[in-house]
Amino acid sequence: MKGSIGAFATCDHAMASAILSDSKRFGSFAVAKHKPIDTTVHDDEGRRLIVPMDDSFLAMDPPDHTRLRRMVAPWFSPRAIRQRTETIEAMLEEILDELGRRGGGWDAVNDLSVRVPIRVIAAFFGIGEDNYEDFRRWGGIIGTSVDGIRTMSDLRDFRQMLIEMRDFFDDLIAKRTKDPGDDLVSFMVQAAPDGEPLTGDEMIATCGVLLGAGFETTVNLIGNCILTVLGHEDVRQRLLADPELIPGAVEEVLRWDAPVQYLLRVTTESVTMAGVDIPADAPVFVVVAGANRDPRVFGDDAAELDITRPNSRKHLTFGDGIHLCVGAGLARIEAAATLRVLLRKFPDLQLADGAQRRPTRVVRGMTTLPVRQPVAGAAMA
C-alpha cells in the first residue's frame, strides 16, 4: 500500500517477512542515501554525537553490520542466556519481596518492569546500582526517540542524554582498557572482529543500542505480559496450574500485543512487490503488529489471545533476517522469569484503577500499571 506522503506500508505477514529478510533491497533507514530529515546531533563544540539507533549495527547493512553483530552475538547465545536465568530469578525474588513488604498497591511498570532490564543490562557492563537511575533515564529517552523528536524540549533532553552517555561510556571504556574485567565493555575493548579493533564511537554506539533497545522493548514486553495475565483470569489460572505454559504465553503476548508496532526500511533500488512499483530510496513501513494477526498464518482466530497457539513464534515482533533482534532470547527469558516469580509470590494480584498506555506509535506499552494485593496478601515464599 502506498501512502499520500510517498511512503509504502504492508501488514501482510509473507510480504513483511520478505522485506525484513531482504537486506540487499530493503536497507536500514539510517544508511539511506536520501533522508527526509537530518537526524544528526552535535555538542557545544560542534562534534557530532553518537545516536545509538542510527550509528550502531542495528541500523547498518553488511559488511559493517555483520562485523559488529557477530562480535556481540556470543553474549546473547542460548547458552549464555541460560546461565543468567538463575541470577535474573534471584533478582526478581528480591524486588518482589520488597514490593510485598509494602503491602497494598504498587506500579507493575515503574516498580517492577523497569527495574528488571536495567539491572540485567548494568550487569552486562559490569556496572553497579549507583548507575541504575542514569541507565533508566537514558534507556527511556533512547527508546522513545524512535517515535520521533517532536518538540524543542524533547530535542534538548535527547541531546543532553547523548552527551552524558558519551562521557560515561568514554570513561568506562578508558577504565576497562586499563583494568579489564569479564564484562561486555572489557570484551569490546579487546575485540578485533575481522582483524579490526573497534573504534571508540563503535563501542559507544553498541553500548547505547544495547541499553536503549534492550531496555525499552523488554520493559514494554514485561508490562504487556502482566497486563494480559492479570486482565484474563482464565490465562492466570492456566499458568498457575501449569507454569510450563509461561514461555508460550510470553510468545503469544509478543504476537498479540507486540511491544514494537512497526519497523522501517528504505529501498536501495526500484522494487516491485504484489504488483506495486516502489522506487529507490522510498520508506517502507513494515507493520509487524498487523502481520502478527494475519489470518493466513495464525488462523481465523488471529485476533484472539491463545497462550497455547502452536505457531505464536512466527510473529515478527523481533524482526526477521539479519536484523532479527540480537537480544530477543534475553527479553523472552526476562519476561518469562518475571511472570513465573510474580505468579508464585502473588497468585491473587489484581489490576487497580489508573492504568495508562504510552502515547507512542512505534512502541506499545504502559506508562503506569497499578496493581494491588488482596487484603491479606503478603508475598508468598
Backbone torsions as a table, in degrees:
resi	resn	phi	psi	omega
1	MET	NA	133.7	178.0
2	LYS	-103.2	135.4	179.7
3	GLY	-93.7	173.7	-176.9
4	SER	-72.0	-16.3	-178.8
5	ILE	-97.5	9.7	178.2
6	GLY	89.0	4.2	177.0
7	ALA	-93.9	161.1	179.8
8	PHE	-121.5	153.6	-179.0
9	ALA	-147.3	151.5	173.9
10	THR	-145.7	145.9	171.2
11	CYS	-123.3	14.4	175.1
12	ASP	-78.3	127.2	-173.3
13	HIS	-61.9	-47.4	-177.7
14	ALA	-62.8	-43.1	-179.9
15	MET	-69.2	-40.5	179.0
16	ALA	-61.3	-44.9	179.3
17	SER	-64.0	-39.6	179.5
18	ALA	-63.8	-41.6	-179.8
19	ILE	-66.5	-46.7	-177.7
20	LEU	-65.9	-27.6	-178.8
21	SER	-86.8	-11.4	-175.0
22	ASP	-104.4	79.2	-177.4
23	SER	-73.2	-13.9	179.0
24	LYS	-74.1	-43.8	-177.1
25	ARG	-97.5	-20.5	179.7
26	PHE	-124.6	94.6	-174.5
27	GLY	-92.1	177.5	178.2
28	SER	-69.4	143.8	177.8
29	PHE	-60.9	-35.6	-174.8
30	ALA	-64.9	-24.9	-179.5
31	VAL	-106.4	13.5	178.7
32	ALA	-63.1	145.3	-178.4
33	LYS	-71.2	-35.5	-175.8
34	HIS	-127.0	100.5	-179.3
35	LYS	-93.7	144.5	176.7
36	PRO	-71.2	-20.1	179.8
37	ILE	-138.3	154.6	176.5
38	ASP	-89.9	118.4	-175.4
39	THR	-101.6	11.1	-179.7
40	THR	-79.3	148.3	179.6
41	VAL	-133.5	140.6	-177.3
42	HIS	-124.2	154.9	175.2
43	ASP	-88.2	-173.8	-175.0
44	ASP	-65.8	-22.5	179.2
45	GLU	-91.4	3.5	178.8
46	GLY	85.1	6.0	178.3
47	ARG	-78.8	137.5	178.9
48	ARG	-68.7	131.5	179.4
49	LEU	-89.8	146.7	178.2
50	ILE	-75.7	123.1	176.4
51	VAL	-106.1	107.2	-170.9
52	PRO	-52.6	-43.2	-176.4
53	MET	-70.5	-18.3	179.7
54	ASP	-101.7	-28.8	-168.6
55	ASP	-109.4	-1.5	-179.3
56	SER	-96.0	177.4	178.4
57	PHE	-61.7	-21.4	177.4
58	LEU	-55.7	-34.3	-175.2
59	ALA	-107.4	10.7	-177.9
60	MET	-101.1	158.4	171.0
61	ASP	-109.6	163.9	178.1
62	PRO	-58.5	149.1	7.9
63	PRO	-90.4	-13.6	-177.8
64	ASP	-61.9	-40.9	178.3
65	HIS	-57.6	-46.2	-177.5
66	THR	-61.7	-44.8	-177.2
67	ARG	-61.7	-45.7	-174.8
68	LEU	-80.0	-39.9	179.6
69	ARG	-65.7	-42.0	179.3
70	ARG	-59.6	-31.2	-178.8
71	MET	-67.9	-40.4	-177.2
72	VAL	-91.7	-16.9	-173.2
73	ALA	-53.2	-41.0	-178.8
74	PRO	-58.9	-26.0	180.0
75	TRP	-72.7	-14.5	-178.4
76	PHE	-120.5	18.9	178.7
77	SER	-68.9	158.7	178.0
78	PRO	-53.6	-40.3	-179.9
79	ARG	-65.6	-44.8	-179.7
80	ALA	-62.9	-38.6	-179.2
81	ILE	-69.6	-42.1	178.3
82	ARG	-58.9	-35.3	-179.9
83	GLN	-67.4	-20.2	-179.9
84	ARG	-94.4	-10.2	-173.5
85	THR	-59.8	-45.8	-178.9
86	GLU	-61.8	-40.3	178.4
87	THR	-65.0	-40.8	179.5
88	ILE	-64.0	-42.6	179.9
89	GLU	-67.0	-38.3	177.0
90	ALA	-63.1	-40.2	177.0
91	MET	-62.2	-42.1	179.3
92	LEU	-66.0	-37.6	176.2
93	GLU	-58.0	-44.8	-179.0
94	GLU	-63.8	-47.4	-178.5
95	ILE	-63.5	-45.6	-175.9
96	LEU	-73.3	-30.1	172.9
97	ASP	-63.4	-41.2	177.1
98	GLU	-61.7	-45.4	179.8
99	LEU	-66.5	-34.9	178.0
100	GLY	-64.2	-35.3	179.2
101	ARG	-69.0	-22.3	177.3
102	ARG	-67.1	-35.5	-174.2
103	GLY	69.9	173.9	176.8
104	GLY	65.5	-127.7	-174.9
105	GLY	-121.1	165.3	176.2
106	TRP	-157.8	174.8	-175.7
107	ASP	-101.6	116.4	-176.4
108	ALA	-68.5	-16.4	175.6
109	VAL	-88.3	-63.6	-171.5
110	ASN	-76.3	-25.4	178.8
111	ASP	-93.5	-15.4	-176.1
112	LEU	-132.1	-65.8	-172.1
113	SER	-56.4	-39.2	-178.4
114	VAL	-67.8	-35.8	-171.7
115	ARG	-74.8	-26.9	-175.7
116	VAL	-66.4	-59.7	-177.1
117	PRO	-65.7	-30.7	179.0
118	ILE	-61.3	-45.5	179.7
119	ARG	-67.3	-38.2	180.0
120	VAL	-65.9	-46.1	-179.6
121	ILE	-65.4	-42.0	179.3
122	ALA	-59.7	-38.3	178.5
123	ALA	-63.9	-36.3	177.0
124	PHE	-59.2	-37.6	-177.4
125	PHE	-90.0	-2.8	-178.0
126	GLY	70.7	34.3	-175.2
127	ILE	-107.3	142.7	-179.5
128	GLY	-91.7	-178.0	-173.5
129	GLU	-67.6	-16.2	177.9
130	ASP	-61.1	-23.0	-177.1
131	ASN	-102.3	1.4	-176.4
132	TYR	-57.8	-44.8	-174.9
133	GLU	-67.3	-39.8	176.1
134	ASP	-63.2	-44.5	-180.0
135	PHE	-61.4	-40.8	179.5
136	ARG	-61.7	-45.1	-178.3
137	ARG	-68.3	-46.5	-179.8
138	TRP	-63.9	-44.6	-179.6
139	GLY	-60.1	-40.3	178.5
140	GLY	-64.4	-41.7	-179.0
141	ILE	-68.5	-42.8	178.7
142	ILE	-61.3	-47.2	-176.8
143	GLY	-62.4	-45.4	-177.8
144	THR	-75.6	-16.7	179.7
145	SER	-65.3	-21.0	179.3
146	VAL	-66.6	-17.0	177.9
147	ASP	-84.3	-6.6	178.4
148	GLY	107.9	145.1	174.4
149	ILE	-88.4	112.5	-169.4
150	ARG	-99.8	-24.9	-176.5
151	THR	-132.6	165.3	175.8
152	MET	-63.9	-33.5	177.2
153	SER	-64.3	-42.0	176.3
154	ASP	-60.5	-42.5	-178.5
155	LEU	-65.0	-41.9	178.6
156	ARG	-62.7	-43.5	179.7
157	ASP	-64.8	-41.6	-179.4
158	PHE	-63.7	-46.3	-179.6
159	ARG	-62.9	-44.4	179.6
160	GLN	-63.6	-39.0	177.3
161	MET	-62.5	-42.4	-179.9
162	LEU	-62.4	-39.6	178.6
163	ILE	-65.2	-48.5	-179.7
164	GLU	-61.1	-43.4	-178.0
165	MET	-67.2	-41.8	177.6
166	ARG	-59.3	-47.8	-178.3
167	ASP	-63.6	-39.8	-179.6
168	PHE	-64.0	-49.8	-177.1
169	PHE	-73.0	-30.4	172.6
170	ASP	-57.3	-46.9	-179.0
171	ASP	-66.7	-41.8	-179.4
172	LEU	-66.0	-40.5	178.4
173	ILE	-62.5	-41.9	178.7
174	ALA	-63.0	-40.7	179.2
175	LYS	-66.1	-42.6	-178.5
176	ARG	-72.1	-26.5	175.3
177	THR	-67.0	-40.9	-178.9
178	LYS	-78.0	-37.9	-174.7
179	ASP	-139.8	78.0	-175.7
180	PRO	-68.7	151.5	176.4
181	GLY	-122.5	-148.7	-179.9
182	ASP	-111.1	26.5	-178.7
183	ASP	-98.0	174.1	-175.7
184	LEU	-66.0	-37.8	-179.9
185	VAL	-64.9	-42.5	176.6
186	SER	-60.7	-39.2	178.0
187	PHE	-62.9	-44.5	-178.8
188	MET	-65.2	-38.2	180.0
189	VAL	-59.3	-36.1	-176.5
190	GLN	-94.5	-9.2	-175.2
191	ALA	-76.4	153.4	175.5
192	ALA	-145.0	70.3	-178.9
193	PRO	-60.9	131.7	-177.1
194	ASP	56.7	30.0	177.0
195	GLY	79.5	5.5	-178.5
196	GLU	-115.5	118.2	174.4
197	PRO	-61.3	150.1	178.7
198	LEU	-72.4	143.8	173.4
199	THR	-79.0	164.1	176.7
200	GLY	-59.6	-40.6	179.4
201	ASP	-63.7	-39.3	179.3
202	GLU	-64.9	-39.2	179.1
203	MET	-68.0	-41.4	178.7
204	ILE	-63.9	-44.0	-180.0
205	ALA	-63.2	-40.8	-179.9
206	THR	-66.2	-45.6	177.3
207	CYS	-61.2	-41.9	-177.8
208	GLY	-65.3	-41.1	-178.2
209	VAL	-73.3	-34.9	176.5
210	LEU	-65.8	-36.2	176.3
211	LEU	-68.7	-51.3	-175.0
212	GLY	-69.1	-53.7	-178.0
213	ALA	-69.0	-40.4	-179.6
214	GLY	-66.3	-32.8	-180.0
215	PHE	-76.9	-55.8	-169.8
216	GLU	-64.0	-49.5	-178.5
217	THR	-62.2	-42.8	-175.7
218	THR	-71.0	-40.5	176.7
219	VAL	-57.0	-47.4	-177.9
220	ASN	-69.8	-36.5	176.9
221	LEU	-62.9	-47.9	-179.4
222	ILE	-62.7	-44.9	178.9
223	GLY	-61.2	-43.1	178.9
224	ASN	-65.6	-35.4	177.3
225	CYS	-64.7	-46.1	-179.1
226	ILE	-64.3	-44.3	178.3
227	LEU	-59.1	-43.5	-177.9
228	THR	-65.3	-46.5	-177.0
229	VAL	-67.6	-46.2	-178.6
230	LEU	-72.4	-23.2	-180.0
231	GLY	-88.5	-5.2	179.0
232	HIS	-130.4	97.2	-174.4
233	GLU	-60.6	-34.5	178.8
234	ASP	-64.3	-37.3	177.6
235	VAL	-66.8	-44.7	179.0
236	ARG	-56.3	-47.7	-176.5
237	GLN	-65.3	-37.2	178.7
238	ARG	-66.3	-39.1	-179.8
239	LEU	-72.9	-35.1	176.0
240	LEU	-65.2	-39.6	-179.4
241	ALA	-72.7	-31.5	-176.9
242	ASP	-144.8	85.4	-179.5
243	PRO	-58.9	-17.3	178.5
244	GLU	-65.0	-15.4	178.0
245	LEU	-80.2	-8.5	-173.8
246	ILE	-61.4	-47.5	178.4
247	PRO	-56.6	-40.6	177.3
248	GLY	-65.5	-35.9	177.3
249	ALA	-64.3	-41.4	177.0
250	VAL	-60.7	-43.1	-179.4
251	GLU	-62.4	-40.3	-179.9
252	GLU	-69.2	-36.1	175.2
253	VAL	-64.7	-39.8	176.1
254	LEU	-57.9	-35.9	178.6
255	ARG	-79.1	-49.4	-168.0
256	TRP	-80.6	-33.6	-179.2
257	ASP	-135.0	64.2	-170.1
258	ALA	-61.3	132.1	176.7
259	PRO	-71.4	-14.3	174.2
260	VAL	-121.6	122.5	-172.9
261	GLN	-90.3	-34.7	177.6
262	TYR	-153.3	159.1	177.0
263	LEU	-123.4	150.1	-175.7
264	LEU	-114.1	132.0	173.5
265	ARG	-128.0	163.4	178.5
266	VAL	-129.9	132.3	-179.8
267	THR	-67.9	136.9	177.8
268	THR	-94.8	-9.5	177.9
269	GLU	-156.7	171.6	176.5
270	SER	-66.3	135.1	-175.7
271	VAL	-134.7	143.5	172.2
272	THR	-118.4	123.1	178.3
273	MET	-133.2	132.1	179.6
274	ALA	50.9	37.1	178.4
275	GLY	79.7	4.7	-179.3
276	VAL	-105.2	127.0	177.9
277	ASP	-86.2	124.3	179.7
278	ILE	-115.6	119.7	-178.8
279	PRO	-72.9	166.3	175.6
280	ALA	-64.1	151.7	177.7
281	ASP	64.8	25.1	178.1
282	ALA	-96.1	133.6	175.9
283	PRO	-71.2	137.5	179.6
284	VAL	-126.3	118.0	179.3
285	PHE	-91.6	119.7	176.8
286	VAL	-97.5	103.8	-174.0
287	VAL	-84.6	88.4	-175.3
288	VAL	-66.8	-30.3	178.5
289	ALA	-61.8	-35.2	176.3
290	GLY	-76.2	-43.4	178.2
291	ALA	-60.1	-32.9	179.7
292	ASN	-68.3	-11.5	179.0
293	ARG	-119.6	23.6	178.9
294	ASP	-70.2	116.3	-177.6
295	PRO	-64.6	-20.5	178.2
296	ARG	-70.2	-17.8	178.0
297	VAL	-107.6	-44.1	-172.2
298	PHE	-104.9	3.8	174.6
299	GLY	90.8	174.9	-177.6
300	ASP	-65.7	-19.0	178.8
301	ASP	-98.8	25.5	-176.2
302	ALA	-58.5	-27.0	-179.9
303	ALA	-81.7	-7.4	-178.6
304	GLU	-94.9	156.8	176.4
305	LEU	-88.2	127.0	178.9
306	ASP	-144.7	102.1	-172.9
307	ILE	-72.5	-7.0	174.8
308	THR	-110.8	18.1	177.7
309	ARG	-57.3	125.8	-172.8
310	PRO	-68.8	-24.1	-176.4
311	ASN	-119.2	27.7	178.5
312	SER	-53.3	-34.0	-174.3
313	ARG	-68.6	-5.9	175.1
314	LYS	-78.3	1.3	177.3
315	HIS	-60.5	161.2	-177.5
316	LEU	-112.5	19.2	-175.9
317	THR	-58.2	-36.2	-179.9
318	PHE	-92.8	11.5	-179.5
319	GLY	87.6	-161.0	-179.4
320	ASP	-162.3	164.5	178.3
321	GLY	71.3	-151.8	-174.9
322	ILE	-67.4	-20.9	-179.7
323	HIS	-95.5	12.9	173.2
324	LEU	-54.4	130.1	-172.6
325	CYS	-51.2	122.4	-177.4
326	VAL	-67.0	-26.3	-179.0
327	GLY	-98.7	16.0	-176.8
328	ALA	-58.3	-44.5	-179.3
329	GLY	-62.6	-39.3	179.1
330	LEU	-66.1	-42.4	177.7
331	ALA	-60.5	-41.3	177.9
332	ARG	-61.0	-45.2	-179.0
333	ILE	-63.7	-42.6	-179.5
334	GLU	-63.6	-42.8	-179.4
335	ALA	-67.8	-44.5	-179.5
336	ALA	-65.0	-41.7	178.8
337	ALA	-63.4	-39.0	179.1
338	THR	-62.5	-47.2	178.9
339	LEU	-63.1	-41.1	-177.2
340	ARG	-61.8	-49.1	-177.6
341	VAL	-73.5	-39.0	179.9
342	LEU	-60.6	-47.7	-178.2
343	LEU	-69.2	-30.9	177.3
344	ARG	-69.4	-40.1	-176.9
345	LYS	-86.3	-32.8	-177.0
346	PHE	-130.4	67.6	-176.7
347	PRO	-64.0	-20.7	-177.6
348	ASP	-110.1	16.1	-179.4
349	LEU	-57.3	140.0	-176.1
350	GLN	-122.1	149.1	170.3
351	LEU	-69.5	143.1	176.7
352	ALA	-114.7	172.3	179.7
353	ASP	-69.7	152.9	171.8
354	GLY	106.6	6.0	178.9
355	ALA	-63.6	138.7	179.9
356	GLN	-135.3	135.2	175.6
357	ARG	-86.7	155.4	178.0
358	ARG	-71.1	140.0	179.9
359	PRO	-86.3	49.8	-175.7
360	THR	-119.6	161.3	-176.9
361	ARG	-100.5	-42.8	-175.7
362	VAL	-76.7	-51.1	-179.0
363	VAL	-96.2	145.7	179.8
364	ARG	-126.1	122.0	-179.8
365	GLY	-172.8	-168.4	-177.2
366	MET	-109.2	139.9	170.8
367	THR	-84.0	-30.4	176.7
368	THR	-150.7	142.1	-178.8
369	LEU	-141.6	81.0	-178.9
370	PRO	-65.0	136.8	175.1
371	VAL	-131.6	162.0	179.5
372	ARG	-140.9	146.3	175.4
373	GLN	-88.5	148.9	173.7
374	PRO	-57.6	160.3	-174.6
375	VAL	-50.8	-41.5	-178.9
376	ALA	-93.6	13.7	-166.5
377	GLY	-84.6	82.8	166.9
378	ALA	-86.6	156.3	-179.7
379	ALA	-61.5	139.8	177.0
380	MET	-85.5	149.5	-178.0
381	ALA	-71.4	NA	NA
